[in-house]
């Protein structure tokens, strides 16, 4: 019986509120910069939205892509293509049989700009003015389809939708495509472009957004006693995954290894996390078992930590329960304090942060935590990066989504 292929990461790509690529995003993260800003529009005043800020892309996609591409893609697909091209180039533009190349790119919400713009056009100008490309632009698999077309992938193109866990679940599914022999290389990740007045109004109505309109940069404050909700962000994160054998055969540089994938669901509530954290705990434990690692191997956790009053502590208690006595020497980062919450793109971007933390031996900081919640039972990296140990080390990236979706990925150093 053949052994299961090891899966490695050979390329990273991103466009985020901190930078237009991975290098600039990582520099800003290590420097503790915030991507949240007052929105340059009158949405709050015009529509009566309680929140007037968000974490928009640092480099607008229209400044990167040629106009013909932006005209036929929803912003969510634009962001994915920008990140995918960077990741592919970073991986050395691998030569791979198209039948052995896959794409898994997810979005939590999909083409919301296209959907709502088309509806406005029809109401105001009639059905004849609705663009013929509207459906290919708004469908939630559009980013995956454009990435598949970009590289000629024929092993399968997929778009898993699990709210804010979508990007991480996409990477986990891509890993399984390689492990089961469907593909040798998979381009995978998540994207989101939902900074639009309707989603802003809806999230604000659900009281999940911070309302610190006077201090956007300080609004996302995971684990702080004054946290009052998340900051809506946008962007994309894409990784190139390969079987270790394929990467070795072509002489690729291995950045890290994806060794564990853990999935679960809460079976509890459409928006609220299950109070005991049992689903999150199950996902983390499953990922460790899948990785064949013990808690002693883990040195770092990139937390989902959105800055909501209830959710942050449920996760923190879950991490402590999973790691047990080893939790005292594991450092925790909550990078949404800087990027805002990229929804379907969050888990993918945070997987990239986890890879870079292991590569640089540096855990990124959590900003805006002036008074840590006394119930936080973990060592939070605050304000400045924290050095990670030498040798073979591993980290967990957590992603959780509305509907009770839980994904934990275990990444190990190369």
KOLLUM-418213 format. One record per residue (C-alpha): residue in three letters; residue number from 1; x, y, z. Coordinates in steps of 0.001 Angstrom, whole numbers, plus 500000, padded with zeros to 6 digits. Example, Ala and Ser with C-alpha at 12.3 -4.5 7.8 and 13.67 -1.06 7.14 Angstrom:
# KOLLUM-418213
+-----+-----+--------+--------+--------+
:   r :   k :   east :  north :     up :
+-----+-----+--------+--------+--------+
: ALA :   1 : 512300 : 495500 : 507800 :
: SER :   2 : 513670 : 498940 : 507140 :
+-----+-----+--------+--------+--------+
//
This chain:
# KOLLUM-418213
+-----+-----+--------+--------+--------+
:   r :   k :   east :  north :     up :
+-----+-----+--------+--------+--------+
: UNK :   1 : 500000 : 500000 : 500000 :
: UNK :   2 : 501419 : 503375 : 498965 :
: UNK :   3 : 502154 : 505958 : 501640 :
: UNK :   4 : 500263 : 509254 : 501902 :
: UNK :   5 : 502235 : 512078 : 500252 :
: UNK :   6 : 503705 : 514753 : 502484 :
: UNK :   7 : 502402 : 518218 : 501616 :
: UNK :   8 : 504646 : 521267 : 501491 :
: UNK :   9 : 504115 : 524979 : 500899 :
: UNK :  10 : 506242 : 526503 : 498139 :
: UNK :  11 : 504551 : 529809 : 497300 :
: UNK :  12 : 502783 : 532663 : 499102 :
: UNK :  13 : 500705 : 535515 : 497719 :
: UNK :  14 : 498526 : 538199 : 499267 :
: UNK :  15 : 496903 : 541570 : 498893 :
: UNK :  16 : 495714 : 543003 : 502200 :
: UNK :  17 : 494908 : 546139 : 504194 :
: UNK :  18 : 498591 : 546162 : 505245 :
: UNK :  19 : 500240 : 545798 : 501834 :
: UNK :  20 : 499885 : 544913 : 498189 :
: UNK :  21 : 501968 : 541748 : 498497 :
: UNK :  22 : 503291 : 539302 : 501074 :
: UNK :  23 : 506542 : 541125 : 501831 :
: UNK :  24 : 504944 : 544510 : 502511 :
: UNK :  25 : 502099 : 542915 : 504477 :
: UNK :  26 : 504527 : 540991 : 506692 :
: UNK :  27 : 506711 : 544046 : 507301 :
: UNK :  28 : 503669 : 546034 : 508389 :
: UNK :  29 : 502467 : 543201 : 510615 :
: UNK :  30 : 505815 : 542896 : 512378 :
: UNK :  31 : 505799 : 546676 : 512834 :
: UNK :  32 : 502370 : 546493 : 514466 :
: UNK :  33 : 500617 : 548683 : 511920 :
: UNK :  34 : 496839 : 548867 : 511563 :
: UNK :  35 : 495069 : 548683 : 508223 :
: UNK :  36 : 491825 : 550157 : 509561 :
: UNK :  37 : 490894 : 553612 : 508328 :
: UNK :  38 : 487883 : 555919 : 508067 :
: UNK :  39 : 486170 : 555117 : 504777 :
: UNK :  40 : 486601 : 557790 : 502083 :
: UNK :  41 : 482873 : 558008 : 501386 :
: UNK :  42 : 479593 : 559189 : 502899 :
: UNK :  43 : 478002 : 555776 : 503462 :
: UNK :  44 : 477524 : 556242 : 507196 :
: UNK :  45 : 475794 : 559591 : 506735 :
: UNK :  46 : 473787 : 558652 : 503641 :
: UNK :  47 : 472467 : 555310 : 504907 :
: UNK :  48 : 472593 : 555821 : 508654 :
: UNK :  49 : 475233 : 553110 : 509187 :
: UNK :  50 : 476648 : 553051 : 512702 :
: UNK :  51 : 480185 : 552279 : 511494 :
: UNK :  52 : 482213 : 554604 : 509258 :
: UNK :  53 : 485497 : 552688 : 508978 :
: UNK :  54 : 486963 : 549410 : 507723 :
: UNK :  55 : 490262 : 547846 : 506673 :
: UNK :  56 : 490388 : 548371 : 502907 :
: UNK :  57 : 493136 : 547138 : 500595 :
: UNK :  58 : 496362 : 549075 : 500944 :
: UNK :  59 : 496847 : 548883 : 497155 :
: UNK :  60 : 493544 : 548966 : 495213 :
: UNK :  61 : 493167 : 546169 : 492691 :
: UNK :  62 : 492438 : 548698 : 489937 :
: UNK :  63 : 496006 : 549963 : 490400 :
: UNK :  64 : 497378 : 546463 : 489757 :
: UNK :  65 : 495172 : 544814 : 487147 :
: UNK :  66 : 494487 : 546049 : 483609 :
: UNK :  67 : 491039 : 547526 : 483053 :
: UNK :  68 : 489732 : 544645 : 480877 :
: UNK :  69 : 490298 : 542248 : 483790 :
: UNK :  70 : 488637 : 544446 : 486395 :
: UNK :  71 : 485625 : 544900 : 484110 :
: UNK :  72 : 484930 : 541163 : 483940 :
: UNK :  73 : 485753 : 540210 : 487539 :
: UNK :  74 : 484045 : 540971 : 490821 :
: UNK :  75 : 486522 : 542519 : 493279 :
: UNK :  76 : 486658 : 539200 : 495165 :
: UNK :  77 : 488060 : 537501 : 492051 :
: UNK :  78 : 490380 : 540439 : 491375 :
: UNK :  79 : 491968 : 540069 : 494798 :
: UNK :  80 : 492325 : 536315 : 494344 :
: UNK :  81 : 494055 : 536692 : 490981 :
: UNK :  82 : 496514 : 539251 : 492345 :
: UNK :  83 : 497438 : 536960 : 495250 :
: UNK :  84 : 497518 : 533826 : 493079 :
: UNK :  85 : 499898 : 535370 : 490555 :
: UNK :  86 : 502265 : 536357 : 493347 :
: UNK :  87 : 502087 : 532909 : 494956 :
: UNK :  88 : 502695 : 531154 : 491624 :
: UNK :  89 : 505707 : 533338 : 490836 :
: UNK :  90 : 507007 : 532864 : 494391 :
: UNK :  91 : 506797 : 529091 : 493874 :
: UNK :  92 : 508944 : 529434 : 490753 :
: UNK :  93 : 506049 : 529077 : 488269 :
: UNK :  94 : 506160 : 525287 : 488539 :
: UNK :  95 : 505945 : 523141 : 485448 :
: UNK :  96 : 503177 : 520662 : 486176 :
: UNK :  97 : 500889 : 518461 : 484125 :
: UNK :  98 : 497562 : 520366 : 483966 :
: UNK :  99 : 495770 : 517131 : 484871 :
: UNK : 100 : 497754 : 517150 : 488145 :
: UNK : 101 : 497111 : 520804 : 488995 :
: UNK : 102 : 494166 : 521941 : 491118 :
: UNK : 103 : 492649 : 525164 : 492436 :
: UNK : 104 : 490696 : 525667 : 495657 :
: UNK : 105 : 489791 : 529289 : 496325 :
: UNK : 106 : 486961 : 530203 : 498662 :
: UNK : 107 : 484963 : 533278 : 499625 :
: UNK : 108 : 482624 : 533580 : 502555 :
: UNK : 109 : 480219 : 535963 : 500840 :
: UNK : 110 : 481107 : 535930 : 497131 :
: UNK : 111 : 480392 : 538600 : 494548 :
: UNK : 112 : 478353 : 540950 : 496703 :
: UNK : 113 : 479429 : 544076 : 494786 :
: UNK : 114 : 478353 : 542553 : 491484 :
: UNK : 115 : 475049 : 541294 : 492896 :
: UNK : 116 : 473998 : 544597 : 494413 :
: UNK : 117 : 475280 : 546741 : 491549 :
: UNK : 118 : 473318 : 544619 : 489063 :
: UNK : 119 : 470171 : 544967 : 491137 :
: UNK : 120 : 470607 : 548762 : 491286 :
: UNK : 121 : 471114 : 548842 : 487521 :
: UNK : 122 : 467958 : 546840 : 486864 :
: UNK : 123 : 465835 : 548937 : 489207 :
: UNK : 124 : 467085 : 552220 : 487797 :
: UNK : 125 : 467634 : 551404 : 484108 :
: UNK : 126 : 465784 : 548184 : 483358 :
: UNK : 127 : 466702 : 544590 : 482622 :
: UNK : 128 : 468347 : 545332 : 479275 :
: UNK : 129 : 471147 : 547215 : 481031 :
: UNK : 130 : 472188 : 544291 : 483241 :
: UNK : 131 : 475595 : 543084 : 482059 :
: UNK : 132 : 475775 : 539631 : 480448 :
: UNK : 133 : 478804 : 538797 : 482635 :
: UNK : 134 : 476829 : 539372 : 485835 :
: UNK : 135 : 476311 : 535711 : 486767 :
: UNK : 136 : 479937 : 534619 : 486138 :
: UNK : 137 : 481021 : 537604 : 488227 :
: UNK : 138 : 478692 : 537112 : 491184 :
: UNK : 139 : 478897 : 533337 : 491592 :
: UNK : 140 : 480869 : 532356 : 494705 :
: UNK : 141 : 483109 : 530000 : 492711 :
: UNK : 142 : 484193 : 532833 : 490412 :
: UNK : 143 : 487562 : 533382 : 492183 :
: UNK : 144 : 488320 : 529649 : 492020 :
: UNK : 145 : 487311 : 529554 : 488371 :
: UNK : 146 : 489529 : 532490 : 487426 :
: UNK : 147 : 492493 : 530969 : 489264 :
: UNK : 148 : 491837 : 527644 : 487533 :
: UNK : 149 : 491751 : 529400 : 484150 :
: UNK : 150 : 494858 : 531452 : 484941 :
: UNK : 151 : 497015 : 528348 : 485341 :
: UNK : 152 : 495090 : 525824 : 483265 :
: UNK : 153 : 494286 : 523589 : 486230 :
: UNK : 154 : 492360 : 520421 : 485342 :
: UNK : 155 : 492570 : 518282 : 488471 :
: UNK : 156 : 489603 : 520149 : 489931 :
: UNK : 157 : 488543 : 523657 : 490889 :
: UNK : 158 : 486612 : 524048 : 494131 :
: UNK : 159 : 485123 : 526800 : 496259 :
: UNK : 160 : 484248 : 525648 : 499763 :
: UNK : 161 : 482056 : 528123 : 501624 :
: UNK : 162 : 482191 : 528045 : 505415 :
: UNK : 163 : 481895 : 531740 : 506315 :
: UNK : 164 : 484992 : 533013 : 508110 :
: UNK : 165 : 486616 : 529558 : 508028 :
: UNK : 166 : 486441 : 529378 : 504215 :
: UNK : 167 : 490053 : 530283 : 503416 :
: UNK : 168 : 491513 : 527817 : 505895 :
: UNK : 169 : 489124 : 525072 : 504816 :
: UNK : 170 : 490142 : 525669 : 501185 :
: UNK : 171 : 493779 : 525050 : 502134 :
: UNK : 172 : 492781 : 521946 : 504076 :
: UNK : 173 : 490834 : 520596 : 501113 :
: UNK : 174 : 493757 : 521306 : 498794 :
: UNK : 175 : 495962 : 519305 : 501149 :
: UNK : 176 : 493566 : 516377 : 500855 :
: UNK : 177 : 493620 : 516628 : 497050 :
: UNK : 178 : 497362 : 516000 : 497185 :
: UNK : 179 : 497200 : 513341 : 499890 :
: UNK : 180 : 494594 : 511328 : 497997 :
: UNK : 181 : 496553 : 511487 : 494759 :
: UNK : 182 : 494235 : 513759 : 492783 :
: UNK : 183 : 496878 : 516442 : 492289 :
: UNK : 184 : 500575 : 517158 : 492646 :
: UNK : 185 : 500167 : 520930 : 492953 :
: UNK : 186 : 497198 : 522967 : 494201 :
: UNK : 187 : 496758 : 526747 : 494308 :
: UNK : 188 : 494599 : 527420 : 497361 :
: UNK : 189 : 493323 : 530123 : 499656 :
: UNK : 190 : 490567 : 532630 : 500286 :
: UNK : 191 : 489371 : 536045 : 499222 :
: UNK : 192 : 486767 : 538599 : 500245 :
: UNK : 193 : 485532 : 541953 : 498975 :
: UNK : 194 : 482584 : 542839 : 501191 :
: UNK : 195 : 483314 : 546431 : 502219 :
: UNK : 196 : 480036 : 547675 : 500778 :
: UNK : 197 : 477326 : 549646 : 502603 :
: UNK : 198 : 474888 : 546709 : 502802 :
: UNK : 199 : 477229 : 544201 : 504522 :
: UNK : 200 : 478500 : 546993 : 506763 :
: UNK : 201 : 474936 : 547837 : 507758 :
: UNK : 202 : 474079 : 544168 : 508285 :
: UNK : 203 : 477111 : 543422 : 510446 :
: UNK : 204 : 476494 : 546624 : 512396 :
: UNK : 205 : 472866 : 545600 : 512935 :
: UNK : 206 : 474034 : 542286 : 514374 :
: UNK : 207 : 476248 : 544229 : 516805 :
: UNK : 208 : 479350 : 542306 : 515838 :
: UNK : 209 : 481302 : 545327 : 514520 :
: UNK : 210 : 483329 : 547727 : 516619 :
: UNK : 211 : 481819 : 551210 : 516649 :
: UNK : 212 : 485009 : 553110 : 517515 :
: UNK : 213 : 484509 : 555602 : 514698 :
: UNK : 214 : 486829 : 558068 : 516419 :
: UNK : 215 : 489726 : 555562 : 516507 :
: UNK : 216 : 489661 : 553129 : 513558 :
: UNK : 217 : 493282 : 552053 : 514002 :
: UNK : 218 : 492606 : 551131 : 517631 :
: UNK : 219 : 489230 : 549488 : 517080 :
: UNK : 220 : 490260 : 545853 : 516657 :
: UNK : 221 : 491443 : 544829 : 520127 :
: UNK : 222 : 491372 : 541065 : 520624 :
: UNK : 223 : 491443 : 540020 : 524295 :
: UNK : 224 : 491347 : 543602 : 525553 :
: UNK : 225 : 488769 : 544312 : 528252 :
: UNK : 226 : 487413 : 547157 : 526103 :
: UNK : 227 : 486941 : 545099 : 522912 :
: UNK : 228 : 483585 : 545778 : 521290 :
: UNK : 229 : 483581 : 543883 : 517991 :
: UNK : 230 : 485559 : 543211 : 514839 :
: UNK : 231 : 486675 : 545517 : 512031 :
: UNK : 232 : 485543 : 544510 : 508545 :
: UNK : 233 : 488500 : 543874 : 506235 :
: UNK : 234 : 489094 : 542767 : 502661 :
: UNK : 235 : 491787 : 541052 : 500631 :
: UNK : 236 : 493099 : 537642 : 499666 :
: UNK : 237 : 495694 : 535099 : 500679 :
: UNK : 238 : 496852 : 532286 : 498389 :
: UNK : 239 : 499379 : 529487 : 498892 :
: UNK : 240 : 500888 : 526960 : 496514 :
: UNK : 241 : 500807 : 523457 : 497951 :
: UNK : 242 : 502768 : 520547 : 496475 :
: UNK : 243 : 503532 : 516975 : 497266 :
: UNK : 244 : 506981 : 516869 : 498811 :
: UNK : 245 : 508117 : 514527 : 496039 :
: UNK : 246 : 507001 : 516919 : 493299 :
: UNK : 247 : 508675 : 519873 : 495012 :
: UNK : 248 : 511918 : 517930 : 495459 :
: UNK : 249 : 511928 : 516716 : 491860 :
: UNK : 250 : 511797 : 520252 : 490512 :
: UNK : 251 : 514210 : 521684 : 493071 :
: UNK : 252 : 511638 : 523947 : 494702 :
: UNK : 253 : 512316 : 525862 : 497898 :
: UNK : 254 : 510095 : 524484 : 500642 :
: UNK : 255 : 508827 : 527251 : 502919 :
: UNK : 256 : 506990 : 525050 : 505412 :
: UNK : 257 : 505052 : 521811 : 505676 :
: UNK : 258 : 501282 : 521508 : 506051 :
: UNK : 259 : 501099 : 518522 : 508351 :
: UNK : 260 : 497684 : 518603 : 510010 :
: UNK : 261 : 494092 : 519460 : 509105 :
: UNK : 262 : 491291 : 519358 : 511672 :
: UNK : 263 : 487608 : 520037 : 510921 :
: UNK : 264 : 484480 : 520055 : 513067 :
: UNK : 265 : 481109 : 521744 : 513428 :
: UNK : 266 : 479405 : 523021 : 516570 :
: UNK : 267 : 475807 : 521936 : 515933 :
: UNK : 268 : 474789 : 524836 : 518149 :
: UNK : 269 : 473836 : 528227 : 516615 :
: UNK : 270 : 473943 : 530056 : 513293 :
: UNK : 271 : 476160 : 532889 : 514590 :
: UNK : 272 : 477201 : 532266 : 518203 :
: UNK : 273 : 480083 : 529911 : 519038 :
: UNK : 274 : 479257 : 526982 : 521300 :
: UNK : 275 : 480060 : 528233 : 524822 :
: UNK : 276 : 482250 : 525333 : 525935 :
: UNK : 277 : 484357 : 525495 : 522756 :
: UNK : 278 : 483934 : 521756 : 522191 :
: UNK : 279 : 483914 : 522064 : 518385 :
: UNK : 280 : 486993 : 524256 : 518328 :
: UNK : 281 : 488765 : 521898 : 520711 :
: UNK : 282 : 487831 : 518942 : 518513 :
: UNK : 283 : 489241 : 520638 : 515398 :
: UNK : 284 : 492556 : 521441 : 517102 :
: UNK : 285 : 492933 : 517961 : 518534 :
: UNK : 286 : 492072 : 516367 : 515201 :
: UNK : 287 : 494685 : 518534 : 513470 :
: UNK : 288 : 497360 : 517441 : 515946 :
: UNK : 289 : 496452 : 513780 : 515504 :
: UNK : 290 : 496499 : 514215 : 511726 :
: UNK : 291 : 499925 : 515837 : 512008 :
: UNK : 292 : 501277 : 513067 : 514196 :
: UNK : 293 : 502485 : 515699 : 516651 :
: UNK : 294 : 502060 : 516243 : 520350 :
: UNK : 295 : 501341 : 519489 : 522146 :
: UNK : 296 : 505055 : 519630 : 523015 :
: UNK : 297 : 505803 : 520318 : 519335 :
: UNK : 298 : 503632 : 523454 : 519201 :
: UNK : 299 : 505300 : 526798 : 519914 :
: UNK : 300 : 502850 : 529278 : 518401 :
: UNK : 301 : 499133 : 529743 : 517720 :
: UNK : 302 : 497664 : 532259 : 515285 :
: UNK : 303 : 494248 : 532711 : 516859 :
: UNK : 304 : 490968 : 533351 : 515075 :
: UNK : 305 : 490416 : 536069 : 517727 :
: UNK : 306 : 488131 : 538559 : 515992 :
: UNK : 307 : 487816 : 540997 : 518935 :
: UNK : 308 : 484289 : 540003 : 519925 :
: UNK : 309 : 483385 : 539998 : 523592 :
: UNK : 310 : 482379 : 536321 : 523817 :
: UNK : 311 : 484280 : 534597 : 521011 :
: UNK : 312 : 487817 : 535554 : 522012 :
: UNK : 313 : 487701 : 533893 : 525421 :
: UNK : 314 : 485953 : 530733 : 524195 :
: UNK : 315 : 488865 : 530182 : 521816 :
: UNK : 316 : 491493 : 531048 : 524431 :
: UNK : 317 : 490050 : 528544 : 526898 :
: UNK : 318 : 489903 : 525953 : 524124 :
: UNK : 319 : 493544 : 526465 : 523182 :
: UNK : 320 : 494551 : 526104 : 526827 :
: UNK : 321 : 492539 : 522885 : 527178 :
: UNK : 322 : 494090 : 521380 : 524047 :
: UNK : 323 : 497673 : 522318 : 524924 :
: UNK : 324 : 497420 : 521546 : 528632 :
: UNK : 325 : 500640 : 522168 : 530534 :
: UNK : 326 : 502417 : 523020 : 527261 :
: UNK : 327 : 500219 : 526111 : 526907 :
: UNK : 328 : 502502 : 528008 : 529280 :
: UNK : 329 : 505340 : 528097 : 526728 :
: UNK : 330 : 503213 : 528665 : 523591 :
: UNK : 331 : 502824 : 532225 : 522329 :
: UNK : 332 : 499552 : 533479 : 520877 :
: UNK : 333 : 499113 : 536088 : 518123 :
: UNK : 334 : 495862 : 537753 : 517057 :
: UNK : 335 : 496689 : 539363 : 513737 :
: UNK : 336 : 493144 : 540583 : 513025 :
: UNK : 337 : 494085 : 543415 : 515389 :
: UNK : 338 : 496059 : 544769 : 512406 :
: UNK : 339 : 494330 : 543446 : 509288 :
: UNK : 340 : 490726 : 543557 : 510404 :
: UNK : 341 : 488597 : 540509 : 509645 :
: UNK : 342 : 488908 : 539354 : 506026 :
: UNK : 343 : 485997 : 536919 : 506465 :
: UNK : 344 : 486523 : 534226 : 503799 :
: UNK : 345 : 490074 : 535452 : 503237 :
: UNK : 346 : 491066 : 535494 : 506904 :
: UNK : 347 : 492074 : 531862 : 507362 :
: UNK : 348 : 494237 : 531905 : 504252 :
: UNK : 349 : 496039 : 535121 : 505161 :
: UNK : 350 : 496582 : 533858 : 508688 :
: UNK : 351 : 497992 : 530603 : 507320 :
: UNK : 352 : 500522 : 532758 : 505462 :
: UNK : 353 : 501305 : 534617 : 508696 :
: UNK : 354 : 501807 : 531256 : 510416 :
: UNK : 355 : 504218 : 530109 : 507714 :
: UNK : 356 : 506167 : 533376 : 507915 :
: UNK : 357 : 506321 : 533202 : 511715 :
: UNK : 358 : 507964 : 529789 : 511475 :
: UNK : 359 : 510307 : 530898 : 508689 :
: UNK : 360 : 511389 : 534090 : 510456 :
: UNK : 361 : 511250 : 532539 : 513931 :
: UNK : 362 : 509180 : 535572 : 514880 :
: UNK : 363 : 505573 : 535584 : 516109 :
: UNK : 364 : 503735 : 538730 : 514969 :
: UNK : 365 : 502310 : 541084 : 517583 :
: UNK : 366 : 498768 : 541733 : 518707 :
: UNK : 367 : 498127 : 545464 : 518864 :
: UNK : 368 : 495625 : 547618 : 520770 :
: UNK : 369 : 495627 : 545430 : 523891 :
: UNK : 370 : 496162 : 548032 : 526584 :
: UNK : 371 : 494413 : 546014 : 529293 :
: UNK : 372 : 494321 : 542250 : 528681 :
: UNK : 373 : 491172 : 540490 : 529795 :
: UNK : 374 : 491937 : 538881 : 533174 :
: UNK : 375 : 490305 : 535686 : 531876 :
: UNK : 376 : 492893 : 535360 : 529100 :
: UNK : 377 : 494819 : 532258 : 530097 :
: UNK : 378 : 497540 : 532366 : 527417 :
: UNK : 379 : 500774 : 534220 : 526662 :
: UNK : 380 : 499667 : 536903 : 524198 :
: UNK : 381 : 502302 : 538526 : 521967 :
: UNK : 382 : 501625 : 542235 : 522451 :
: UNK : 383 : 502904 : 545253 : 520495 :
: UNK : 384 : 506244 : 543817 : 519351 :
: UNK : 385 : 507155 : 540463 : 517739 :
: UNK : 386 : 508288 : 537554 : 519890 :
: UNK : 387 : 511196 : 535267 : 518957 :
: UNK : 388 : 510391 : 531612 : 518349 :
: UNK : 389 : 512834 : 528783 : 519148 :
: UNK : 390 : 515261 : 527203 : 516698 :
: UNK : 391 : 514980 : 523664 : 515389 :
: UNK : 392 : 511927 : 521815 : 514137 :
: UNK : 393 : 508856 : 523686 : 515373 :
: UNK : 394 : 505147 : 523765 : 514572 :
: UNK : 395 : 502219 : 526121 : 514940 :
: UNK : 396 : 498416 : 526029 : 514839 :
: UNK : 397 : 496255 : 528374 : 512789 :
: UNK : 398 : 492622 : 528548 : 513923 :
: UNK : 399 : 489674 : 529671 : 511790 :
: UNK : 400 : 486048 : 529599 : 512883 :
: UNK : 401 : 482938 : 530721 : 511009 :
: UNK : 402 : 479254 : 531569 : 511368 :
: UNK : 403 : 477253 : 528365 : 511286 :
: UNK : 404 : 479664 : 526653 : 513654 :
: UNK : 405 : 482417 : 525817 : 511161 :
: UNK : 406 : 485769 : 525058 : 512821 :
: UNK : 407 : 489088 : 524576 : 511023 :
: UNK : 408 : 492529 : 524106 : 512558 :
: UNK : 409 : 495663 : 523762 : 510456 :
: UNK : 410 : 499025 : 522614 : 511795 :
: UNK : 411 : 502031 : 524031 : 509960 :
: UNK : 412 : 505572 : 522793 : 510635 :
: UNK : 413 : 508917 : 524335 : 509769 :
: UNK : 414 : 510587 : 523144 : 506570 :
+-----+-----+--------+--------+--------+
//
